[in-house]
């Protein structure tokens, strides 16, 4: 989610502070997350997944900026696959104090409405808690994101800790 240059957007910040708060969704058997550190894949998914949701903060990045971002040791990216078909992606950043931010999460346009968002988020949250030292998993979403995004996060156990209008 990006809100750069946009006014009047409501932003919700959510967190899970104990692994026991996580409420997994059913995951279809052929849904998986595949780790990647490929800059081109990260760039492609950012543009394709975020195209309908006003993700604009990285649209003008150079190849060098993408390379610096993706190659950071504290960044992890996964491609979601439904069978052999790409479905979406997740980008997570390890931060100080055991914080893991789900920086970007979303489905490719052709995968929206297939009932896999909850399962994909469940797989992502499991990955976050498997990172050594994780104390908190957090993210933010906004009123420009998919209408079901906030509900999906809350169904998985994320709790609101801050709301703002920017």
C-alpha positions as CSV (number, residue, x, y, z in Angstrom):
1,X,0.0,0.0,0.0
2,X,1.3,3.4,-0.9
3,X,-0.2,6.8,-0.1
4,X,2.5,9.1,-1.5
5,X,0.9,12.3,-2.9
6,X,-2.6,11.3,-2.0
7,X,-4.8,13.2,0.5
8,X,-7.8,12.1,2.5
9,X,-6.8,8.4,2.7
10,X,-7.6,6.5,5.8
11,X,-4.7,4.3,7.0
12,X,-5.1,1.4,9.4
13,X,-2.1,0.0,11.3
14,X,-2.5,-3.6,12.6
15,X,-0.4,-6.0,14.5
16,X,-0.1,-9.5,16.0
17,X,2.0,-9.3,19.1
18,X,1.9,-13.0,20.1
19,X,1.9,-16.0,17.8
20,X,-1.1,-17.4,19.6
21,X,-3.2,-14.4,18.4
22,X,-2.8,-15.7,14.8
23,X,-6.0,-17.2,13.4
24,X,-5.0,-19.1,10.3
25,X,-7.4,-19.5,7.4
26,X,-7.8,-22.7,5.4
27,X,-5.1,-22.9,2.8
28,X,-6.0,-24.7,-0.5
29,X,-3.6,-27.6,-1.1
30,X,-2.0,-26.1,-4.2
31,X,-1.3,-22.7,-2.7
32,X,2.3,-22.1,-1.7
33,X,4.9,-19.4,-1.1
34,X,8.2,-19.5,-3.0
35,X,11.0,-17.3,-1.7
36,X,12.8,-15.1,-4.3
37,X,15.5,-12.5,-4.3
38,X,15.1,-11.8,-8.0
39,X,14.9,-8.0,-8.5
40,X,13.0,-8.3,-11.8
41,X,10.3,-10.5,-10.1
42,X,10.0,-8.1,-7.2
43,X,9.6,-5.1,-9.6
44,X,7.1,-6.9,-11.8
45,X,4.9,-8.0,-8.9
46,X,5.0,-4.6,-7.3
47,X,3.7,-3.1,-10.5
48,X,1.1,-5.8,-11.3
49,X,-0.3,-6.4,-7.9
50,X,-0.4,-2.7,-7.0
51,X,-1.6,-1.4,-10.3
52,X,-5.2,-1.2,-9.2
53,X,-4.5,0.0,-5.7
54,X,-2.5,3.2,-6.2
55,X,0.9,1.7,-5.3
56,X,2.9,4.6,-6.6
57,X,5.9,5.1,-4.3
58,X,8.2,2.9,-6.3
59,X,7.0,3.5,-9.8
60,X,9.8,5.8,-10.7
61,X,12.6,3.8,-9.1
62,X,15.7,3.1,-11.1
63,X,17.1,-0.4,-11.6
64,X,19.8,0.5,-9.0
65,X,17.1,1.6,-6.4
66,X,15.3,-1.7,-6.9
67,X,18.6,-3.7,-6.6
68,X,19.5,-1.9,-3.3
69,X,16.0,-2.5,-1.9
70,X,15.7,-6.2,-2.8
71,X,19.3,-7.1,-1.9
72,X,19.0,-5.9,1.7
73,X,19.6,-8.7,4.2
74,X,16.5,-7.7,6.2
75,X,14.1,-8.0,3.3
76,X,12.4,-11.2,2.3
77,X,10.1,-11.7,-0.7
78,X,7.8,-14.6,-1.6
79,X,5.8,-15.3,-4.8
80,X,2.5,-16.9,-4.1
81,X,1.7,-19.8,-6.5
82,X,-1.6,-21.5,-7.1
83,X,-0.3,-24.7,-8.5
84,X,2.3,-23.6,-11.1
85,X,0.5,-20.3,-11.7
86,X,1.8,-17.1,-10.1
87,X,-0.9,-15.7,-7.8
88,X,0.6,-12.7,-5.9
89,X,3.5,-11.7,-3.6
90,X,4.5,-10.8,-0.1
91,X,7.4,-8.6,0.9
92,X,8.5,-8.6,4.6
93,X,11.1,-6.5,6.4
94,X,12.8,-7.5,9.6
95,X,13.1,-4.5,11.8
96,X,14.6,-3.6,15.2
97,X,13.1,-5.2,18.3
98,X,11.9,-8.4,16.6
99,X,9.4,-6.5,14.5
100,X,8.4,-8.0,11.1
101,X,6.6,-5.6,8.8
102,X,4.5,-7.1,6.0
103,X,5.5,-4.2,3.7
104,X,3.5,-5.4,0.6
105,X,1.0,-8.1,0.2
106,X,-1.4,-8.7,-2.6
107,X,-2.8,-10.9,-5.4
108,X,-2.4,-10.5,-9.1
109,X,-5.6,-9.0,-10.6
110,X,-6.6,-12.3,-12.3
111,X,-6.4,-14.1,-8.9
112,X,-8.7,-11.8,-7.0
113,X,-12.0,-13.4,-6.1
114,X,-10.7,-16.9,-6.1
115,X,-10.9,-17.3,-2.3
116,X,-7.1,-17.5,-1.8
117,X,-6.3,-14.2,0.0
118,X,-6.9,-15.6,3.5
119,X,-4.8,-18.7,2.8
120,X,-2.0,-16.6,1.3
121,X,-2.0,-14.3,4.3
122,X,-1.9,-17.3,6.6
123,X,1.1,-18.7,4.8
124,X,2.8,-15.3,5.0
125,X,2.1,-14.8,8.7
126,X,3.5,-18.3,9.4
127,X,6.7,-17.3,7.5
128,X,7.0,-14.1,9.6
129,X,6.8,-16.0,12.9
130,X,9.4,-18.5,11.7
131,X,12.0,-15.6,11.4
132,X,14.3,-15.9,14.4
133,X,13.5,-13.4,17.1
134,X,10.1,-12.4,15.9
135,X,8.1,-10.5,18.6
136,X,5.5,-8.7,16.5
137,X,4.1,-8.9,13.0
138,X,2.6,-5.7,11.7
139,X,1.3,-4.1,8.5
140,X,-0.8,-1.2,7.3
141,X,-3.6,-1.0,4.8
142,X,-5.7,1.9,3.6
143,X,-9.0,2.9,2.1
144,X,-7.5,2.7,-1.4
145,X,-6.6,-1.0,-1.0
146,X,-8.9,-3.9,-1.9
147,X,-12.2,-3.6,0.1
148,X,-11.7,-7.0,1.8
149,X,-8.1,-6.3,2.8
150,X,-8.8,-4.9,6.3
151,X,-11.3,-7.7,7.0
152,X,-8.8,-10.3,5.9
153,X,-6.2,-9.0,8.3
154,X,-8.6,-8.8,11.2
155,X,-9.8,-12.4,10.5
156,X,-6.2,-13.6,10.8
157,X,-5.9,-12.0,14.3
158,X,-4.4,-8.7,13.4
159,X,-5.5,-6.0,15.9
160,X,-5.8,-2.3,15.1
161,X,-3.2,-0.1,17.0
162,X,-3.4,3.1,15.1
163,X,-5.6,4.9,12.5
164,X,-4.9,8.1,10.7
165,X,-6.1,10.1,7.7
166,X,-3.4,11.5,5.5
